[in-house]
Amino acid sequence: MEAIETLYADRLAEQVEQLARHAFWGEVWDKAVAYYWQAGAKAFARSALREAVVCFEQALVAIGHLPESQERCEHAIDLQLDMRNALIPLGAFGVMFDHLCEAERLAASLDDRRRLGWVSAYLSPYFHNTGDQDRAVETGQRALAIAMASEDFTLEVMATFFLGLPYLCLGDYQQAVHYHRKNVEALTGEWLHARFGEPGLPSVFSRAYLDWGLAELGEFAEGMVRGEEAVRIAETTVDQPFTLGHAYLGVGLIHLRKGDLPQAITVLKRGLSVCQAGGLQLLLLYVGSPLGYAYALSGRLAEALPLLEQVVEQSAATKHMGFYPLFVAHLGEAYLLAGRIADASQQAQHALERSRDLKQRGHEAYALRLLGEIAAQRQPPDAEAATAAYRQAMTLADELGMRPLAAHCHLGLGTLYVRTGRLEQARAELSAAMARYSAMDMTFWLSRAEAALTQVGGC
């Protein structure tokens, strides 16, 4: 170690991995901590996440050999937090939670408000991803309060971003949009390319999840502007697949919910390739489900079903419950389009139960609408069950501001009424669907509503 330090005194960064190994083997623990930490940061900067995790693990082992002190404690906390940032794209929730709990214990022992704020901030997306949205909101609000009280801009940005995520799952899309739009407006100029310790750019993350909320609300014009901004920022950023994947996710969701299926597939396929190449297990679920759903709506069921099944299976296996009911609903609708009504019904019921268990009201509306679709397509149609499910879904969608989903419910009801000979009611529901689709420029779905109305002499 000392020989390398002497020979490469002016270029130690190039040799940091070797220095770390030699310091560790030689039990020079303070330098082992420093060099492995540097090596981990170096790997993290180029998105070599698994390599970064190994380095941070070694640094934590080495720090355990140092004598007790406040500095050692502070460094241990900061290492745990850096470890979290390397683990989150990999979807390693269990290990990540263990590190955050240890960081919280140490920070509490020091009564270190700033570090406790960061632990709370990082616990928020952990609880969001594992399905406890109430605790996600609670920890996010705590982090934001600490950030505001201490005027810590970096913590404020991340706490604001994290706080928007659980509201997406709770179905409070307006609140989610509020937090993510706030970040988009704050992160301008030099902040566009600031990482704030993250495995990518929060300016892009905020735009991607802003798009998610806007897509559910039917605010497609703003969504396209923000989505295109995210792609421009991400495509000029080197070695950040987590950033690029998020950019493609956001704009892909806007295209998907609007009904621009070819564009959605093109963008989401790029996102899936980025996730697969970078081993980004968390983001792969987020991108894979809407891509599979776009395939299904386009009639490409041979591509849709394996992808959607994989997403649901991996989400259940990793206990990723953040958007799990929505993933299940997407799979159920693909089964329905494939004519597998029994499988579709099973998935729809599962999506409904899990969405209610997890308080995910927007995803509950998706599950109810799917149950309506299934009942309507039975032979003969179960008109009573279909009508009840559509009405429940529509009521919930209207309450949450989910304009595209509410329009789909009108279309479903109108189509059901055509099949059951209730023509006046069919005209009313299809006309309502057309008005909603037209207001949001959802031309793909508008044409379907127009075709259905033509069948009853409505055009």
C-alpha positions as CSV (number, residue, x, y, z in Angstrom):
1,M,0.0,0.0,0.0
2,E,2.7,2.4,1.0
3,A,4.7,1.6,-2.2
4,I,1.7,2.4,-4.4
5,E,1.1,5.6,-2.4
6,T,4.7,6.6,-3.1
7,L,4.8,5.6,-6.8
8,Y,1.5,7.2,-7.7
9,A,1.3,10.1,-5.2
10,D,-0.1,12.4,-7.8
11,R,-2.5,9.8,-9.3
12,L,-3.9,7.9,-6.3
13,A,-7.5,7.9,-7.7
14,E,-6.3,5.7,-10.6
15,Q,-5.0,3.1,-8.0
16,V,-7.8,3.4,-5.4
17,E,-9.1,-0.2,-5.9
18,Q,-5.6,-1.7,-5.3
19,L,-4.9,0.6,-2.4
20,A,-8.2,-0.4,-0.8
21,R,-7.4,-4.1,-1.1
22,H,-3.9,-3.8,0.2
23,A,-5.0,-1.5,3.1
24,F,-7.6,-4.1,4.0
25,W,-5.3,-7.1,3.8
26,G,-2.7,-5.2,5.8
27,E,-5.3,-4.2,8.4
28,V,-4.6,-0.5,8.0
29,W,-8.2,0.0,8.9
30,D,-8.5,3.8,8.6
31,K,-7.1,3.8,5.1
32,A,-9.1,0.7,4.2
33,V,-12.2,2.6,5.0
34,A,-11.1,5.7,3.1
35,Y,-9.9,3.8,0.0
36,Y,-12.9,1.4,-0.2
37,W,-15.3,4.3,0.2
38,Q,-13.5,6.2,-2.6
39,A,-13.6,3.0,-4.8
40,G,-17.3,2.6,-4.1
41,A,-18.0,6.2,-5.0
42,K,-16.0,5.8,-8.1
43,A,-18.0,2.7,-9.2
44,F,-21.3,4.4,-8.2
45,A,-20.4,7.4,-10.4
46,R,-20.2,5.2,-13.5
47,S,-23.3,3.2,-12.5
48,A,-21.4,0.1,-11.6
49,L,-23.8,-0.5,-8.8
50,R,-22.9,-4.0,-7.7
51,E,-19.2,-3.1,-7.6
52,A,-20.1,-0.1,-5.5
53,V,-22.1,-2.3,-3.1
54,V,-19.1,-4.6,-2.6
55,C,-16.7,-1.7,-1.9
56,F,-19.1,-0.1,0.6
57,E,-19.5,-3.4,2.3
58,Q,-15.8,-3.7,2.7
59,A,-15.6,-0.2,4.0
60,L,-18.2,-1.0,6.6
61,V,-16.3,-4.1,7.7
62,A,-13.2,-2.0,8.0
63,I,-14.9,0.7,10.0
64,G,-15.9,-1.8,12.5
65,H,-12.2,-2.3,13.5
66,L,-11.7,1.4,14.3
67,P,-12.0,2.7,17.9
68,E,-15.3,4.2,19.0
69,S,-15.6,7.9,18.3
70,Q,-18.1,10.4,17.0
71,E,-16.3,10.6,13.7
72,R,-16.4,6.8,13.2
73,C,-20.1,6.9,14.0
74,E,-20.8,9.7,11.5
75,H,-18.8,7.9,8.8
76,A,-20.7,4.7,9.4
77,I,-24.0,6.5,9.0
78,D,-22.8,8.1,5.7
79,L,-21.6,4.8,4.4
80,Q,-24.9,3.2,5.2
81,L,-26.7,6.0,3.3
82,D,-24.4,5.6,0.3
83,M,-25.0,1.9,0.4
84,R,-28.8,2.6,0.2
85,N,-28.3,4.7,-3.0
86,A,-26.4,1.8,-4.7
87,L,-29.0,-0.8,-3.6
88,I,-32.2,1.0,-4.6
89,P,-32.0,0.5,-8.4
90,L,-31.2,-3.2,-7.8
91,G,-34.5,-3.6,-5.8
92,A,-32.7,-5.0,-2.8
93,F,-35.2,-3.8,-0.3
94,G,-34.4,-6.1,2.6
95,V,-30.7,-5.4,2.7
96,M,-31.4,-1.7,2.2
97,F,-33.8,-1.6,5.1
98,D,-31.2,-3.2,7.4
99,H,-28.7,-0.5,6.5
100,L,-31.2,2.3,7.1
101,C,-32.2,0.9,10.4
102,E,-28.6,0.8,11.5
103,A,-28.0,4.3,10.2
104,E,-31.1,5.5,12.1
105,R,-29.8,3.9,15.4
106,L,-26.5,5.6,15.0
107,A,-27.9,8.9,14.1
108,A,-30.3,8.8,17.1
109,S,-27.4,8.0,19.4
110,L,-25.7,11.2,18.2
111,D,-28.9,13.2,18.1
112,D,-27.8,14.2,14.6
113,R,-30.9,15.9,13.1
114,R,-29.4,16.3,9.6
115,R,-28.6,12.6,9.3
116,L,-31.9,11.6,10.9
117,G,-33.5,13.7,8.2
118,W,-31.7,11.7,5.5
119,V,-32.6,8.4,7.1
120,S,-36.3,9.5,7.1
121,A,-36.1,10.6,3.5
122,Y,-34.7,7.2,2.4
123,L,-37.2,5.3,4.5
124,S,-40.0,7.0,2.7
125,P,-39.4,5.2,-0.7
126,Y,-38.6,2.0,1.1
127,F,-42.1,2.0,2.7
128,H,-43.6,3.1,-0.6
129,N,-42.0,0.3,-2.5
130,T,-43.0,-2.3,0.0
131,G,-46.6,-1.2,0.2
132,D,-46.9,0.8,3.4
133,Q,-48.0,4.2,1.9
134,D,-49.0,5.7,5.2
135,R,-45.6,5.2,6.7
136,A,-44.1,6.5,3.5
137,V,-46.0,9.7,3.8
138,E,-45.1,10.0,7.5
139,T,-41.4,9.6,7.0
140,G,-41.4,11.8,4.0
141,Q,-43.1,14.6,5.8
142,R,-40.7,14.2,8.7
143,A,-37.7,14.5,6.4
144,L,-39.3,17.5,4.6
145,A,-39.9,19.3,8.0
146,I,-36.3,18.7,9.0
147,A,-35.1,20.0,5.6
148,M,-37.3,23.2,5.9
149,A,-36.2,23.9,9.5
150,S,-32.5,23.6,8.6
151,E,-32.8,25.2,5.2
152,D,-31.1,22.2,3.6
153,F,-31.9,22.5,-0.1
154,T,-30.5,19.1,-1.0
155,L,-32.6,17.3,1.6
156,E,-35.6,19.3,0.7
157,V,-35.4,18.3,-3.0
158,M,-35.1,14.6,-2.2
159,A,-37.8,14.6,0.6
160,T,-40.1,16.4,-1.8
161,F,-39.5,13.9,-4.5
162,F,-39.9,10.9,-2.2
163,L,-43.1,12.3,-0.7
164,G,-44.8,12.4,-4.1
165,L,-44.4,8.7,-4.6
166,P,-46.8,7.3,-2.0
167,Y,-49.5,9.7,-3.2
168,L,-49.3,8.0,-6.7
169,C,-50.2,4.7,-5.0
170,L,-52.8,6.1,-2.7
171,G,-54.6,7.6,-5.8
172,D,-54.1,11.2,-4.7
173,Y,-52.7,12.1,-8.1
174,Q,-53.2,15.9,-7.5
175,Q,-51.0,15.7,-4.4
176,A,-48.4,13.6,-6.2
177,V,-48.3,16.1,-9.1
178,H,-48.0,19.0,-6.6
179,Y,-44.8,17.6,-5.1
180,H,-43.1,16.5,-8.3
181,R,-44.0,19.7,-10.1
182,K,-42.5,21.6,-7.2
183,N,-39.2,19.9,-7.8
184,V,-39.4,20.3,-11.6
185,E,-39.8,24.1,-11.1
186,A,-36.9,24.2,-8.5
187,L,-34.4,22.1,-10.4
188,T,-33.3,24.5,-13.2
189,G,-30.0,25.6,-14.5
190,E,-27.0,23.9,-12.8
191,W,-29.5,21.8,-10.7
192,L,-30.7,19.9,-13.8
193,H,-27.6,17.8,-13.7
194,A,-27.1,17.6,-10.0
195,R,-27.4,14.0,-8.5
196,F,-27.9,14.9,-4.8
197,G,-26.2,11.6,-4.0
198,E,-28.7,9.6,-6.1
199,P,-28.0,6.9,-8.7
200,G,-29.3,9.3,-11.3
201,L,-30.7,12.8,-11.8
202,P,-33.6,13.9,-9.5
203,S,-34.6,16.5,-12.2
204,V,-35.4,13.6,-14.5
205,F,-36.9,11.4,-11.8
206,S,-39.3,14.2,-10.8
207,R,-40.4,14.7,-14.4
208,A,-40.9,11.0,-14.9
209,Y,-43.2,10.7,-11.9
210,L,-44.9,14.0,-12.6
211,D,-45.8,12.4,-16.0
212,W,-47.2,9.4,-14.1
213,G,-49.6,11.5,-12.2
214,L,-50.4,13.7,-15.2
215,A,-51.1,10.6,-17.3
216,E,-53.7,9.3,-14.8
217,L,-55.3,12.8,-14.7
218,G,-55.4,13.1,-18.5
219,E,-53.2,16.1,-18.5
220,F,-51.3,14.9,-21.6
221,A,-50.1,18.2,-23.0
222,E,-48.1,19.2,-20.0
223,G,-47.0,15.5,-19.6
224,M,-45.5,15.5,-23.1
225,V,-43.6,18.7,-22.5
226,R,-42.1,17.4,-19.3
227,G,-41.5,14.0,-20.7
228,E,-39.6,15.4,-23.7
229,E,-37.6,17.6,-21.3
230,A,-36.6,14.5,-19.3
231,V,-35.5,12.6,-22.4
232,R,-33.4,15.5,-23.5
233,I,-31.7,15.9,-20.1
234,A,-31.1,12.1,-19.8
235,E,-29.8,11.5,-23.3
236,T,-27.1,14.1,-22.8
237,T,-26.0,12.5,-19.5
238,V,-23.2,9.9,-19.6
239,D,-23.3,6.5,-17.8
240,Q,-26.6,7.0,-16.0
241,P,-29.0,4.2,-17.1
242,F,-31.2,4.8,-14.1
243,T,-31.7,8.3,-15.3
244,L,-32.4,7.3,-18.9
245,G,-34.7,4.5,-17.9
246,H,-36.8,6.9,-15.9
247,A,-37.0,9.4,-18.8
248,Y,-38.4,6.7,-21.1
249,L,-40.8,5.5,-18.5
250,G,-42.4,9.0,-18.0
251,V,-42.9,9.8,-21.6
252,G,-44.0,6.2,-22.4
253,L,-46.7,6.4,-19.7
254,I,-48.1,9.6,-21.3
255,H,-48.3,7.9,-24.7
256,L,-49.8,4.7,-23.2
257,R,-52.6,6.4,-21.3
258,K,-53.4,8.7,-24.2
259,G,-53.7,5.7,-26.5
260,D,-50.7,6.4,-28.7
261,L,-49.6,2.8,-28.6
262,P,-46.9,2.7,-31.3
263,Q,-45.1,5.6,-29.7
264,A,-45.5,4.1,-26.2
265,I,-44.1,0.8,-27.4
266,T,-41.1,2.4,-29.1
267,V,-40.2,4.5,-26.0
268,L,-40.9,1.8,-23.4
269,K,-38.8,-0.8,-25.4
270,R,-35.9,1.5,-25.1
271,G,-36.5,1.8,-21.4
272,L,-36.7,-2.0,-21.0
273,S,-33.4,-2.4,-22.9
274,V,-31.7,0.1,-20.6
275,C,-33.0,-1.6,-17.5
276,Q,-31.9,-5.1,-18.7
277,A,-28.4,-3.9,-19.7
278,G,-27.9,-2.1,-16.3
279,G,-29.5,-4.8,-14.1
280,L,-32.0,-2.2,-12.8
281,Q,-34.5,-4.6,-11.3
282,L,-36.7,-2.0,-9.7
283,L,-37.1,0.1,-12.8
284,L,-37.6,-3.0,-14.9
285,L,-40.9,-3.7,-13.2
286,Y,-42.1,-0.1,-13.7
287,V,-41.2,-0.2,-17.4
288,G,-42.1,-3.8,-18.1
289,S,-45.7,-3.6,-17.0
290,P,-46.8,-0.6,-19.2
291,L,-44.8,-2.0,-22.1
292,G,-46.6,-5.4,-21.8
293,Y,-49.9,-3.6,-21.4
294,A,-49.2,-1.6,-24.6
295,Y,-48.4,-4.8,-26.4
296,A,-51.7,-6.3,-25.2
297,L,-53.8,-3.3,-26.4
298,S,-52.0,-3.5,-29.7
299,G,-52.9,-7.2,-30.1
300,R,-49.4,-8.4,-29.7
301,L,-50.3,-10.9,-27.0
302,A,-47.4,-13.3,-27.6
303,E,-45.1,-10.5,-26.5
304,A,-47.4,-9.1,-23.8
305,L,-48.2,-12.1,-21.7
306,P,-44.7,-13.4,-20.9
307,L,-43.5,-9.9,-20.0
308,L,-46.6,-9.1,-17.8
309,E,-46.3,-12.5,-16.1
310,Q,-42.6,-11.9,-15.4
311,V,-43.3,-8.5,-13.8
312,V,-46.1,-9.8,-11.6
313,E,-44.0,-12.9,-10.5
314,Q,-40.9,-10.8,-9.8
315,S,-42.9,-8.1,-8.0
316,A,-44.4,-10.7,-5.7
317,A,-41.1,-12.5,-5.1
318,T,-39.3,-9.3,-4.1
319,K,-42.3,-8.1,-2.1
320,H,-42.5,-5.0,-4.3
321,M,-46.1,-3.9,-3.4
322,G,-45.9,-0.2,-4.5
323,F,-47.6,-0.7,-7.8
324,Y,-48.3,-4.5,-7.6
325,P,-52.1,-4.3,-7.9
326,L,-51.7,-2.2,-11.1
327,F,-49.3,-4.8,-12.5
328,V,-51.8,-7.5,-11.7
329,A,-54.6,-5.6,-13.4
330,H,-52.6,-5.1,-16.5
331,L,-51.9,-8.9,-16.6
332,G,-55.6,-9.6,-16.1
333,E,-56.7,-7.4,-19.0
334,A,-54.1,-9.1,-21.2
335,Y,-55.6,-12.5,-20.3
336,L,-59.1,-11.1,-21.1
337,L,-57.9,-9.9,-24.5
338,A,-56.4,-13.4,-25.1
339,G,-59.8,-14.9,-24.3
340,R,-58.7,-16.5,-21.1
341,I,-61.6,-15.3,-19.0
342,A,-61.1,-17.5,-16.0
343,D,-57.5,-16.3,-15.7
344,A,-58.5,-12.7,-16.2
345,S,-61.2,-13.0,-13.5
346,Q,-58.7,-14.5,-11.0
347,Q,-56.2,-11.7,-11.6
348,A,-58.9,-9.0,-11.5
349,Q,-60.2,-10.2,-8.1
350,H,-56.6,-10.5,-6.8
351,A,-55.9,-6.9,-8.0
352,L,-59.0,-5.7,-6.3
353,E,-58.3,-7.4,-3.0
354,R,-54.6,-6.3,-2.8
355,S,-55.5,-2.7,-3.8
356,R,-58.0,-2.5,-1.0
357,D,-55.6,-4.1,1.5
358,L,-52.9,-1.6,0.5
359,K,-55.2,1.4,0.3
360,Q,-54.3,2.0,-3.4
361,R,-57.6,3.6,-4.5
362,G,-56.5,4.4,-8.1
363,H,-55.5,0.8,-8.6
364,E,-58.7,-0.3,-7.1
365,A,-60.5,1.7,-9.8
366,Y,-58.5,-0.2,-12.5
367,A,-59.4,-3.5,-10.9
368,L,-63.1,-2.6,-10.8
369,R,-63.2,-1.5,-14.4
370,L,-61.5,-4.8,-15.4
371,L,-64.1,-6.7,-13.5
372,G,-66.7,-4.8,-15.5
373,E,-65.0,-5.7,-18.7
374,I,-64.9,-9.4,-17.8
375,A,-68.6,-9.6,-16.8
376,A,-69.5,-7.7,-20.0
377,Q,-67.7,-10.2,-22.2
378,R,-69.1,-13.3,-20.7
379,Q,-71.5,-15.4,-22.9
380,P,-74.1,-14.2,-22.3
381,P,-73.0,-10.9,-20.7
382,D,-73.5,-10.6,-16.9
383,A,-75.1,-7.2,-17.4
384,E,-75.9,-6.6,-13.7
385,A,-72.4,-7.4,-12.4
386,A,-70.8,-5.5,-15.3
387,T,-72.9,-2.4,-14.7
388,A,-72.2,-2.4,-11.0
389,A,-68.4,-2.8,-11.5
390,Y,-68.3,-0.1,-14.1
391,R,-70.3,2.3,-11.9
392,Q,-68.1,1.7,-8.9
393,A,-65.0,2.2,-11.0
394,M,-66.4,5.4,-12.6
395,T,-67.4,6.9,-9.2
396,L,-63.9,6.2,-7.8
397,A,-62.2,7.5,-11.0
398,D,-64.2,10.7,-11.0
399,E,-63.5,11.3,-7.3
400,L,-59.7,10.9,-7.9
401,G,-59.7,12.9,-11.1
402,M,-58.8,9.9,-13.3
403,R,-60.4,11.2,-16.4
404,P,-59.0,8.7,-18.9
405,L,-60.2,5.7,-16.8
406,A,-63.6,7.3,-16.2
407,A,-63.9,7.7,-20.0
408,H,-63.1,4.0,-20.4
409,C,-65.9,3.2,-18.0
410,H,-68.4,5.1,-20.1
411,L,-67.2,3.3,-23.2
412,G,-67.5,-0.1,-21.5
413,L,-71.0,0.7,-20.3
414,G,-72.0,2.0,-23.7
415,T,-70.7,-1.1,-25.4
416,L,-72.4,-3.4,-22.9
417,Y,-75.7,-1.6,-23.5
418,V,-75.3,-2.0,-27.2
419,R,-74.9,-5.8,-26.7
420,T,-77.9,-6.0,-24.4
421,G,-80.2,-3.9,-26.6
422,R,-80.5,-0.9,-24.3
423,L,-79.9,1.6,-27.1
424,E,-80.9,4.9,-25.5
425,Q,-78.6,4.2,-22.6
426,A,-75.9,3.1,-25.0
427,R,-76.1,6.4,-26.8
428,A,-75.8,8.4,-23.6
429,E,-72.8,6.5,-22.3
430,L,-71.0,6.4,-25.7
431,S,-71.7,10.1,-26.2
432,A,-70.2,10.8,-22.7
433,A,-67.1,8.7,-23.6
434,M,-66.7,10.6,-26.9
435,A,-66.9,14.0,-25.2
436,R,-64.3,13.0,-22.6
437,Y,-62.0,11.4,-25.1
438,S,-62.3,14.4,-27.4
439,A,-61.5,16.8,-24.6
440,M,-58.2,14.9,-23.9
441,D,-57.4,14.4,-27.6
442,M,-57.5,10.6,-27.0
443,T,-58.1,9.8,-30.7
444,F,-57.4,6.1,-30.5
445,W,-60.1,5.6,-28.0
446,L,-62.4,8.2,-29.5
447,S,-62.5,6.2,-32.8
448,R,-63.6,3.1,-30.8
449,A,-66.4,5.0,-29.1
450,E,-67.5,6.5,-32.5
451,A,-67.6,3.0,-34.0
452,A,-69.7,1.7,-31.2
453,L,-72.1,4.6,-31.5
454,T,-72.5,4.1,-35.2
455,Q,-73.9,0.6,-34.4
456,V,-76.9,2.2,-32.7
457,G,-77.4,4.9,-35.2
458,G,-75.9,7.6,-33.1
459,C,-73.8,9.2,-35.9
